[in-house]
Amino acid sequence: MPLESVTTVVARNKFSTLINRVAFGQERILLTRRERKIAAIVPIRDLERIMELDLPAPSEEDRARAMDDEVRRLSGCL
């Protein structure tokens, strides 16, 4: 699906319509000002995926602790 570009003036005038298209139609809308990309309106599902990418990677200590926990959990099942 192509990404639609909308100026901020149009977005302000059609805000409710654009929000409904994004929320219910799962569309993504690019906002522009003076022909420059400045923001996007995206479905919440997309935002959640983006935010997951921003999570810090687990430290070596955290990974070791998780492995120990998993070994303990599995050894209790045997």
Summary of the structure (lengths in Angstrom):
residues: 78
radius of gyration: 21.2
end to end distance: 49.7
largest distance: 65.1
contacts: 159
relative contact order: 0.12
helix: 58%
strand: 19%
